Amino acid sequence: MTQVYDTLMDDLATLAVAAVQDPETAVQAYWLALLARQALSTTPLTLGTLQQRAQEDTEFPLPLWAQPLAPHALERLWRHGVWLETPPDLVASSQTAVSWQIAYEPYVAEIHDQACRIWQAACYLYGPWPIEFTAVPEEVRRGVVLFETGLYFACHEYFETLWGRTEDAASDFYQGIIQIAVAMRHLESHNVRGAVILLRYGMGRLQRYPSVYKGLPLAAWLERLEMLLEHLEALPSPTAYQFDPMHIPHLLHLER
């Protein structure tokens, strides 16, 4: 991949980590996804037309919690986001044109995929909670939704912020999830050997904790991860592995 692509993925991971900590930033991901969906539109896009399409889009509607945040979130995305062209005068109105930076135009499909995942994670957090969340502390919940929506690099980045500031009994717990998230990222990149190594390390750390810890069913998750590990180790060749997100064991059984 190109340096532009790598920078883009880093910026999207940064957006994901911020989105699970701030609902208005999360709504920026909604606008980013909607803008990517409109990429093939022949009608010039403005801030006004984008807001109108959000109101009319029944397949990708804004939930109630997000509606009051939406106008300012869109302006923030246009004014401060790294993906869009911003005129030097920084004057925003309903007629202000919205366009991608030229370097990112080839990657609109990837932007759409990642922004939709971020938005899905945000809707878990800020919408009605799934019953599985009731016993999970808020700071852990944020990282869990990143894992559950396939944002493995962002999950790793988020839990590193917790691991880096804790010296209590949860330190190995956070590091274990970090290593498993990195293992899943390796699988996405078809690096089976790296995934196996990180899975072993991460599972070893989590095995030190009770079967349910911080509201998460660790023992059940470890059983499913063990099955994945056995499958990877039994492959006749690392090149025989084909990544399928459905094979990644859930931390919680949230609808993906």
N, C-alpha and C positions, 0 to 999 in steps of 0.2 A: 504494500500500500504506500501511498505518497505521504510526505510530511504534512500536507494540507489535511489529508484524511485523519492522520494520527492526532493532529491538533484539534480537529473537529470532534473526534471521539472523546478527547480529554475535556473539551469545553462542555460537551453534553453530559459527561459524568459529573462535572462540577455543578451543572444545572440540576441534575438529579439529586445530588446530596443537599443542595440548597432547597430544593422543592419539598423534601420531606421534613424540612425544618421551618418553612415559611409558606403559608397557603397562597399568598399573592405571587410568589416566585413559581409555585406549582401551576398557577393559571397561565403563566408565560408559556409553559410547555403545551397547554391546550392551544394557544394561538400559533405556536410553532408547528404543531401537527396540522392544524387547519390550513395554515399557509402552505405547507408542503402538499396538502391534498389539492390545493388550487393551482399548483405549479403549471399545469398544462392548460389553464384557462386562457382564452384569447382576450378576455376583458382585462384591461389594466387594473391592478389591485391598488386600492387606497385603504387608509385606516377605516374610513366610513363603510366601504363595500365589504371589508372583512368583518366588521361588526354586524352588518346586515345579514351576511351569510351565516354567521353564528346563530342569529335569531331564527333563521329559516331552516337550518339544518336539523332535521328530525333524527338522523342517524348518529349525529355527533353533538348532542345538545349539551349546553352548559347546565350543570346541576344548580340547585338553589343556593348552596353555600358559596359557589364561585361567582354568581352573577354580580353581586356588589363589587367584587374585586376586579372584574374583567376589564373595564375601560382603562384603569390605571396600569394594570398588568400589561395590556397591549402597548400602551405608550412606553412603559419601561423596556419592553422587549425591543421596540423600534429604536428607542433613544440610547439604550445601553447594551443591547445584545450584540454579540460578536458576529452574528450570521447575516444580518441585514445591512443594506446600504443606508447610511444616515446622512442627509444633506448637512452641510456645514452650519447652516443657520439654526438648526435644531428647533424650528418652529413647527409644531404639530397641529394639524386640523383634520377634519373629516376627508379633505381632498388630498392629503399628503400621500404620495406614492409609497408603496411598499414593494421592495425587491430584494432578492438575494445578493450577497456579495458574489461577484463573478466566480471566485475560486471555489465556492460551495455549490454552485449550480449542478455540477455532475453528481452530487451526493444527496440530492433532495430525497430520494427513496430511503436512504439510510437515516437521514434526519427525521423523516416521517416515522419510521419504525421506532427509533429511540424516543422521540417525543411522545408517541402513543404509549410506550411502556412507562415513561415518567408520569404521564397523565393517569394511567391505570393505577400506579402506586399511590398517587395523590388522592384519587377517589376512594381507595381503601382507607386512607388515613383521615380524610376530612369529611367524607360522607358518613352514612350510617355504618357503624362498625360491624363487621362479621362477629358472630358469637365467639369465635376462636381468639379474638383480640382482648376479651374482657380481663384476662388475668396477666396480660403481657405489659410490662412497664412501657411508658411512652417512648423512651429513648431506644429501647430494644425494638419496639414495633416499627420504628422508622426504618431501621436496617432490614427487618424481615420483609417489608413490602418491596424493597429493592431486590432482594433475592428472589422473591416469589414472582416478580414480573420480569425476571431474566436480566436484570441490570447488575450483573455480577461484579464488574469493575467498580461501579458506584457503591455497591454493597461493601466491597473491600475498603474503599476509601472512607465510607461512613464509619464502619466499625473501627477503623484505625484511629479515628478521632476519639473514640471511647477508650480504646486500649491504651492510647498514648497518654491519657490523663488519669488512668486508674492504677492503683497499687493494691487494690483489695482482692477478695477471693474471685471476682469476676474476670480477672486479667486473662487467664488461660481460656475462659469461655469466649471472650471476644476474639482472642487470637485464633482459636479453633475455627470460629465462623469465618474469619478473614481467610484462613488457609483453604477452607472448603470453597469459598467464593472464588478464590484464585484458581483452584482446581477446575471449577466449572468454566472459568474463562479459558483455561488451557484446552478443555474439551471443545469449546467453540472454535478454537484455532487449530483443532486436530492434533494437539500436542498431548498424546495419550500418556507418554512416559512422565511428563511434568505433572499431569493431572493425578496419576497414581501416587506419585511421591507426596504431593500436597494433600491428597485425600488421607493418606496414612497419618501424616503429621496432625492434620486437623481433627480427625476422628480420635486419635490418641489423646489429644487434649480434652475433647468433650467427654470422653469416657470417665474422666475424673469427677464428673458432676452427677447429681441425682437424676433419676429417670425423667423427672419434670423439673425444669429450672427456669426461673424468671418467666413462668407461664408457658414455656415451650416444651413439647414432648420429645426431649432429647433422645431417649432410649429408642423410641419408635423411628425417629429420623435416622439414628445410627444404624438400625437394622436395614433400612432401605439403602443407605449409603454403602453398607457392606455388600449388598447384592450388586450394586453398581460397580464397586471395586472388584468383586469376583468376576463380573462380566468382562471388565477391562483387562484383567490379568489373564483371562482365558483366551483372549483374542489370538489367532494364529500370527497376526502381524498388526502393528499399530495402524497401518494403512487400511486395515479392514474395518476400522471404526467410522461410522457415519453419525455425525452429531444430530440428535433429535431432542429438542427441549422437553418433550413429553417424558423422556427417560430420566430427567433430573428430579430427584426426590424432593417433594414438598417439605418445607419446614413446618408450615401450617397448611391445611387443606383449603386455601383460598381459591376461588374460581379464577383461572388464568385466562 
